[in-house]
């Protein structure tokens, strides 16, 4: 029996206005399927919320083209705080969210026509993949990159979450963590120096070590066909000292707050995280009710403190307008859901 990782379920993003952000991501990245929306108290994240329960409003939004979604997350009991310094490439934590696209040039032109804040031209990375960088209205950086493996063609400029660029202090140590816990066992490239394709980024001209990771094994599980494959890019500064992106701030403050994976057989993931020296720091227990959805969630940290969430989904709305909710607890955790059932989630689209 093996652990099951279906893929990146979502990127958590702390923002100042949840509904405004949902509208932006829906119009730009096509994340128009609202899986759930809930206003509640986050009372299980005490290690990362200053030891106090905090009220928040969250929306999980997906794109049926392919890729993970966004958990758009807003504090309602306090004002979410930005970093008190400009974030630079190589700072520790999740610095960039990768977005997959069938046609990067077409996405670039479409975003430009919409007035999106594009901060680079279309270039190629050391693997030859076309990509460009942009910012949302909250200064979060996204990399639109050539993707592969698609679930549905809705003629959108992009799919959704394809991975992340993460600042680390030691690429060897981080490679081991992302390999042993999350299955990113293939090094696509590993290079040192300065890189022309990164010069549009804050700190993008500095000397770095850069490692792109993929997983050789296809993902399994209920939502694996929708979530698809993903990539993790590690960046280590070679001449400067990095800062922690969430230094002196709380989880849920502004920025990329966690990277979440849809999983099954949580106990096996727990064992691998412990063996990697990164045990769970938060555990919801058997099941946690999120109103329209339910599941078992846990968190651990990567070797430099970036938060990795695992969610074992128990209940999810498929056609909530018709009252159809799917119970996953009795299914074979390795078996993908039928395509028609995933596509039926489109009834929850916001136009």
VEXGUMI-910196 format. One record per residue (C-alpha): residue number from 1; chain; x, z, y; residue in one letter. Coordinates in Angstrom, 3 decimals, m for minus. Layout:
N
resi, chain, c1, c3, c2, resn
NUM, A, X, Z, Y, A;
...
//
This chain:
351
resi, chain, c1, c3, c2, resn
1, A, 0.000, 0.000, 0.000, X;
2, A, 1.366, m1.020, 3.379, X;
3, A, 0.525, m0.238, 6.972, X;
4, A, m1.616, m2.814, 8.726, X;
5, A, m0.865, m4.086, 12.234, X;
6, A, m3.442, m6.618, 13.395, X;
7, A, m1.637, m7.357, 16.650, X;
8, A, m1.554, m6.213, 20.251, X;
9, A, m5.067, m4.944, 20.942, X;
10, A, m4.562, m4.488, 24.671, X;
11, A, m2.245, m3.782, 27.562, X;
12, A, m3.287, m0.691, 29.488, X;
13, A, m3.188, m1.215, 33.258, X;
14, A, m3.648, 1.554, 35.792, X;
15, A, m5.321, 0.125, 38.877, X;
16, A, m7.100, 1.426, 42.020, X;
17, A, m10.431, m0.404, 41.530, X;
18, A, m11.624, m1.111, 37.985, X;
19, A, m14.391, m3.586, 38.833, X;
20, A, m12.328, m5.553, 41.334, X;
21, A, m9.516, m5.822, 38.772, X;
22, A, m11.899, m6.917, 36.010, X;
23, A, m13.129, m9.739, 38.246, X;
24, A, m9.567, m10.871, 38.997, X;
25, A, m8.437, m10.870, 35.366, X;
26, A, m11.663, m12.567, 34.256, X;
27, A, m11.260, m15.397, 36.766, X;
28, A, m7.508, m15.857, 36.308, X;
29, A, m6.773, m14.966, 32.669, X;
30, A, m10.203, m15.639, 31.171, X;
31, A, m10.712, m12.092, 29.881, X;
32, A, m14.481, m12.402, 30.223, X;
33, A, m15.665, m10.565, 27.086, X;
34, A, m16.383, m6.973, 28.061, X;
35, A, m15.936, m5.036, 24.801, X;
36, A, m16.722, m1.669, 26.341, X;
37, A, m17.057, 0.056, 29.690, X;
38, A, m17.000, 3.814, 29.923, X;
39, A, m16.686, 6.540, 32.529, X;
40, A, m15.460, 9.750, 30.904, X;
41, A, m12.838, 12.473, 30.922, X;
42, A, m9.455, 11.776, 29.315, X;
43, A, m8.958, 15.177, 27.743, X;
44, A, m6.590, 14.278, 24.892, X;
45, A, m3.721, 12.856, 26.962, X;
46, A, m2.604, 16.187, 28.383, X;
47, A, 1.135, 15.611, 27.718, X;
48, A, 0.930, 12.665, 30.139, X;
49, A, m1.706, 13.807, 32.649, X;
50, A, m0.011, 16.891, 34.037, X;
51, A, m1.575, 19.206, 31.438, X;
52, A, m5.083, 18.685, 32.858, X;
53, A, m8.058, 16.594, 31.702, X;
54, A, m8.618, 13.713, 34.113, X;
55, A, m11.740, 11.681, 34.811, X;
56, A, m11.437, 7.924, 34.580, X;
57, A, m13.390, 4.674, 34.357, X;
58, A, m12.189, 2.064, 31.862, X;
59, A, m13.104, m1.469, 30.797, X;
60, A, m11.727, m3.284, 27.751, X;
61, A, m11.795, m7.044, 28.374, X;
62, A, m10.853, m9.799, 25.908, X;
63, A, m10.332, m13.586, 25.915, X;
64, A, m11.614, m15.451, 22.844, X;
65, A, m8.944, m18.152, 23.188, X;
66, A, m6.450, m15.692, 21.626, X;
67, A, m4.307, m12.692, 22.472, X;
68, A, m4.732, m9.012, 23.216, X;
69, A, m7.006, m7.730, 25.947, X;
70, A, m6.670, m5.545, 29.012, X;
71, A, m7.699, m1.909, 29.148, X;
72, A, m8.375, m1.736, 32.872, X;
73, A, m8.071, 1.935, 33.744, X;
74, A, m8.898, 3.757, 36.984, X;
75, A, m8.620, 7.446, 37.793, X;
76, A, m11.808, 8.785, 39.381, X;
77, A, m10.715, 12.428, 39.715, X;
78, A, m7.565, 11.629, 41.700, X;
79, A, m5.967, 8.784, 43.601, X;
80, A, m3.698, 6.776, 41.264, X;
81, A, m0.130, 6.768, 42.521, X;
82, A, 2.349, 3.885, 42.813, X;
83, A, 6.042, 4.301, 42.088, X;
84, A, 7.936, 5.569, 45.128, X;
85, A, 10.552, 2.817, 44.704, X;
86, A, 10.455, m0.938, 44.137, X;
87, A, 10.451, m1.685, 40.427, X;
88, A, 13.224, m3.961, 39.203, X;
89, A, 13.891, m5.869, 36.015, X;
90, A, 15.673, m3.485, 33.648, X;
91, A, 13.923, m0.345, 34.854, X;
92, A, 12.759, 1.688, 31.890, X;
93, A, 9.294, 1.008, 30.542, X;
94, A, 6.843, m1.879, 30.497, X;
95, A, 7.845, m4.134, 33.386, X;
96, A, 6.029, m7.407, 32.621, X;
97, A, 2.945, m8.380, 30.619, X;
98, A, 3.332, m11.675, 28.738, X;
99, A, 0.334, m14.063, 28.737, X;
100, A, 0.076, m16.988, 26.310, X;
101, A, m0.808, m20.508, 27.434, X;
102, A, m1.301, m23.831, 25.637, X;
103, A, m0.092, m25.728, 28.717, X;
104, A, 2.146, m23.810, 31.120, X;
105, A, 2.345, m26.630, 33.681, X;
106, A, m1.443, m26.898, 33.800, X;
107, A, m1.789, m23.125, 34.187, X;
108, A, 0.776, m23.172, 37.006, X;
109, A, m1.152, m25.866, 38.883, X;
110, A, m4.494, m24.160, 38.368, X;
111, A, m3.219, m20.769, 39.517, X;
112, A, m1.567, m22.346, 42.543, X;
113, A, m4.865, m23.973, 43.519, X;
114, A, m6.597, m20.583, 43.216, X;
115, A, m4.109, m18.922, 45.546, X;
116, A, m2.575, m16.701, 42.856, X;
117, A, 0.672, m15.029, 43.934, X;
118, A, 3.191, m17.091, 41.944, X;
119, A, 6.769, m15.805, 42.265, X;
120, A, 8.730, m18.444, 40.325, X;
121, A, 8.693, m22.097, 39.412, X;
122, A, 8.103, m23.281, 35.851, X;
123, A, 11.418, m22.899, 33.987, X;
124, A, 12.510, m22.332, 30.393, X;
125, A, 13.835, m19.196, 28.738, X;
126, A, 16.896, m19.264, 26.420, X;
127, A, 14.586, m20.186, 23.507, X;
128, A, 13.365, m23.276, 25.382, X;
129, A, 9.865, m21.900, 26.034, X;
130, A, 8.322, m22.898, 29.339, X;
131, A, 7.226, m19.991, 31.529, X;
132, A, 6.612, m18.773, 35.056, X;
133, A, 5.968, m15.425, 36.729, X;
134, A, 3.140, m14.242, 38.974, X;
135, A, 1.730, m11.037, 40.426, X;
136, A, m1.794, m9.670, 40.449, X;
137, A, m3.223, m8.083, 43.635, X;
138, A, m1.733, m4.725, 42.562, X;
139, A, 1.874, m5.986, 42.302, X;
140, A, 1.902, m6.042, 38.494, X;
141, A, 4.029, m8.909, 37.157, X;
142, A, 2.777, m11.301, 34.478, X;
143, A, 4.760, m13.954, 32.622, X;
144, A, 2.729, m17.009, 31.625, X;
145, A, 4.517, m18.424, 28.593, X;
146, A, 4.098, m21.116, 25.960, X;
147, A, 2.095, m19.519, 23.192, X;
148, A, 1.252, m20.476, 19.637, X;
149, A, m1.613, m19.838, 17.206, X;
150, A, m5.043, m19.958, 18.823, X;
151, A, m8.455, m18.667, 17.794, X;
152, A, m10.871, m20.707, 19.918, X;
153, A, m10.534, m23.469, 22.500, X;
154, A, m12.586, m22.618, 25.585, X;
155, A, m10.626, m24.925, 27.913, X;
156, A, m9.111, m21.979, 29.794, X;
157, A, m5.769, m22.022, 31.585, X;
158, A, m4.463, m19.235, 29.357, X;
159, A, m5.167, m16.974, 26.476, X;
160, A, m4.420, m13.316, 27.077, X;
161, A, m1.792, m10.699, 26.186, X;
162, A, 1.130, m12.157, 24.215, X;
163, A, 3.627, m9.298, 24.511, X;
164, A, 5.732, m7.449, 27.038, X;
165, A, 9.104, m7.292, 28.763, X;
166, A, 10.393, m3.739, 28.385, X;
167, A, 13.379, m2.099, 30.050, X;
168, A, 15.637, m0.125, 27.704, X;
169, A, 18.968, 1.689, 27.789, X;
170, A, 20.244, 0.510, 24.397, X;
171, A, 18.978, m2.726, 22.870, X;
172, A, 20.313, m1.848, 19.406, X;
173, A, 18.378, 1.412, 19.288, X;
174, A, 15.237, m0.240, 20.668, X;
175, A, 15.503, m3.197, 18.272, X;
176, A, 15.435, m0.734, 15.377, X;
177, A, 12.313, 0.996, 16.729, X;
178, A, 10.334, m2.200, 17.343, X;
179, A, 11.446, m3.571, 13.967, X;
180, A, 10.799, m0.520, 11.799, X;
181, A, 7.596, 0.735, 13.437, X;
182, A, 5.977, m2.475, 14.724, X;
183, A, 7.421, m5.223, 12.545, X;
184, A, 9.351, m7.210, 15.192, X;
185, A, 12.100, m8.132, 12.750, X;
186, A, 13.237, m11.521, 14.067, X;
187, A, 15.715, m11.942, 16.908, X;
188, A, 14.899, m15.222, 18.693, X;
189, A, 17.790, m14.870, 21.129, X;
190, A, 20.182, m12.166, 22.271, X;
191, A, 22.268, m13.004, 25.316, X;
192, A, 24.202, m11.331, 28.122, X;
193, A, 24.719, m12.478, 31.686, X;
194, A, 22.609, m13.584, 34.610, X;
195, A, 19.694, m15.937, 34.035, X;
196, A, 18.346, m18.633, 36.335, X;
197, A, 14.818, m18.340, 34.941, X;
198, A, 14.640, m14.688, 36.064, X;
199, A, 15.872, m15.034, 39.665, X;
200, A, 12.344, m14.911, 41.098, X;
201, A, 11.887, m11.380, 39.781, X;
202, A, 12.797, m8.198, 41.654, X;
203, A, 16.279, m7.400, 40.337, X;
204, A, 16.312, m10.698, 38.460, X;
205, A, 19.828, m11.650, 39.565, X;
206, A, 21.518, m8.645, 37.986, X;
207, A, 23.679, m8.819, 34.863, X;
208, A, 21.645, m7.872, 31.812, X;
209, A, 21.446, m8.001, 28.047, X;
210, A, 18.291, m9.788, 27.003, X;
211, A, 16.737, m9.812, 23.527, X;
212, A, 13.554, m11.633, 22.454, X;
213, A, 11.868, m10.334, 19.281, X;
214, A, 9.143, m11.827, 17.079, X;
215, A, 7.638, m10.770, 13.755, X;
216, A, 8.319, m12.905, 10.673, X;
217, A, 5.254, m11.656, 8.808, X;
218, A, 1.810, m12.805, 9.897, X;
219, A, m0.447, m10.047, 11.129, X;
220, A, m3.244, m8.782, 8.885, X;
221, A, m6.456, m6.915, 9.529, X;
222, A, m9.898, m7.303, 11.032, X;
223, A, m8.930, m8.784, 14.404, X;
224, A, m5.649, m10.468, 13.438, X;
225, A, m6.984, m14.023, 13.907, X;
226, A, m8.070, m13.270, 17.463, X;
227, A, m5.103, m11.140, 18.528, X;
228, A, m2.542, m13.512, 17.038, X;
229, A, 1.255, m13.216, 17.007, X;
230, A, 3.182, m11.594, 19.833, X;
231, A, 6.646, m11.073, 21.283, X;
232, A, 8.653, m8.204, 22.729, X;
233, A, 11.504, m8.876, 25.140, X;
234, A, 14.028, m6.099, 25.705, X;
235, A, 16.129, m5.949, 28.870, X;
236, A, 19.148, m3.671, 29.317, X;
237, A, 21.036, m3.401, 32.593, X;
238, A, 24.794, m3.827, 32.115, X;
239, A, 26.160, m2.801, 35.521, X;
240, A, 23.479, m0.729, 37.247, X;
241, A, 21.627, 2.444, 36.314, X;
242, A, 17.927, 1.918, 35.546, X;
243, A, 15.102, 4.080, 36.837, X;
244, A, 12.113, 5.220, 34.803, X;
245, A, 9.058, 3.242, 35.901, X;
246, A, 6.760, 6.268, 35.495, X;
247, A, 9.235, 8.894, 36.708, X;
248, A, 7.293, 11.782, 38.326, X;
249, A, 3.974, 10.013, 37.791, X;
250, A, 1.076, 10.370, 35.348, X;
251, A, m0.156, 8.053, 32.620, X;
252, A, m3.001, 6.177, 34.291, X;
253, A, m1.194, 5.826, 37.602, X;
254, A, m0.615, 2.305, 38.901, X;
255, A, 1.114, m0.160, 36.599, X;
256, A, 1.368, m0.957, 32.899, X;
257, A, 0.551, 2.392, 31.302, X;
258, A, 0.793, 1.564, 27.588, X;
259, A, 0.987, m1.207, 25.008, X;
260, A, m1.699, m0.767, 22.343, X;
261, A, m1.683, m2.086, 18.763, X;
262, A, m4.721, m2.489, 16.522, X;
263, A, m3.803, m0.903, 13.184, X;
264, A, m5.024, 0.512, 9.884, X;
265, A, m3.584, 3.136, 7.520, X;
266, A, m2.513, 5.361, 10.382, X;
267, A, m0.716, 7.814, 8.088, X;
268, A, 1.807, 5.138, 7.128, X;
269, A, 2.431, 4.314, 10.777, X;
270, A, 2.880, 8.034, 11.426, X;
271, A, 5.578, 8.181, 8.727, X;
272, A, 7.420, 5.179, 10.154, X;
273, A, 7.295, 6.577, 13.692, X;
274, A, 8.667, 9.904, 12.481, X;
275, A, 11.401, 8.185, 10.477, X;
276, A, 12.379, 6.275, 13.627, X;
277, A, 12.694, 9.571, 15.504, X;
278, A, 9.621, 8.859, 17.667, X;
279, A, 6.799, 11.028, 16.269, X;
280, A, 3.234, 10.900, 17.547, X;
281, A, 2.795, 12.816, 20.792, X;
282, A, m1.005, 12.405, 20.988, X;
283, A, m3.474, 12.226, 18.093, X;
284, A, m7.249, 12.021, 18.517, X;
285, A, m7.862, 13.132, 14.937, X;
286, A, m10.165, 11.352, 12.514, X;
287, A, m12.336, 9.508, 15.057, X;
288, A, m12.839, 9.393, 18.802, X;
289, A, m16.090, 8.170, 20.342, X;
290, A, m15.688, 5.857, 23.341, X;
291, A, m19.386, 5.248, 23.831, X;
292, A, m19.750, 1.626, 22.780, X;
293, A, m16.738, 1.829, 20.471, X;
294, A, m15.057, 4.425, 18.271, X;
295, A, m11.769, 4.843, 16.486, X;
296, A, m8.724, 6.963, 15.726, X;
297, A, m6.012, 6.661, 18.355, X;
298, A, m2.480, 7.988, 18.554, X;
299, A, 0.517, 7.581, 20.851, X;
300, A, 4.250, 7.642, 20.456, X;
301, A, 7.080, 6.727, 22.795, X;
302, A, 9.726, 4.077, 22.351, X;
303, A, 13.315, 5.404, 22.613, X;
304, A, 13.170, 5.256, 26.429, X;
305, A, 9.696, 6.685, 26.897, X;
306, A, 7.462, 3.583, 27.100, X;
307, A, 4.084, 4.569, 25.681, X;
308, A, 2.932, 2.801, 22.529, X;
309, A, m0.681, 3.347, 21.477, X;
310, A, m2.131, 2.763, 18.009, X;
311, A, m5.879, 2.349, 17.510, X;
312, A, m7.599, 2.276, 14.130, X;
313, A, m10.956, 0.805, 15.085, X;
314, A, m14.008, 2.313, 13.357, X;
315, A, m16.865, 0.888, 15.414, X;
316, A, m16.948, m2.049, 17.783, X;
317, A, m19.811, m3.878, 19.538, X;
318, A, m20.131, m7.464, 18.328, X;
319, A, m23.454, m8.371, 19.937, X;
320, A, m24.292, m5.226, 21.872, X;
321, A, m27.118, m6.964, 23.762, X;
322, A, m28.825, m7.274, 20.370, X;
323, A, m27.726, m3.839, 19.183, X;
324, A, m25.248, m5.210, 16.581, X;
325, A, m22.285, m2.874, 16.141, X;
326, A, m19.719, m3.377, 13.384, X;
327, A, m18.599, m0.450, 11.193, X;
328, A, m15.086, m1.152, 9.942, X;
329, A, m14.465, 2.051, 8.001, X;
330, A, m15.684, 0.630, 4.688, X;
331, A, m13.983, m2.786, 4.936, X;
332, A, m10.715, m3.823, 3.298, X;
333, A, m8.331, m3.057, 6.194, X;
334, A, m6.141, m6.071, 5.414, X;
335, A, m8.961, m8.633, 5.476, X;
336, A, m9.675, m10.556, 8.698, X;
337, A, m13.219, m10.606, 9.997, X;
338, A, m15.067, m13.915, 9.572, X;
339, A, m14.511, m16.258, 12.513, X;
340, A, m18.244, m16.400, 13.296, X;
341, A, m18.337, m12.640, 13.742, X;
342, A, m15.469, m12.644, 16.247, X;
343, A, m17.001, m15.600, 18.088, X;
344, A, m20.278, m13.692, 18.263, X;
345, A, m18.550, m11.287, 20.647, X;
346, A, m18.937, m14.096, 23.180, X;
347, A, m22.481, m12.892, 23.768, X;
348, A, m20.832, m10.056, 25.740, X;
349, A, m19.225, m12.488, 28.204, X;
350, A, m19.495, m11.863, 31.919, X;
351, A, m19.847, m15.071, 33.933, X;
//
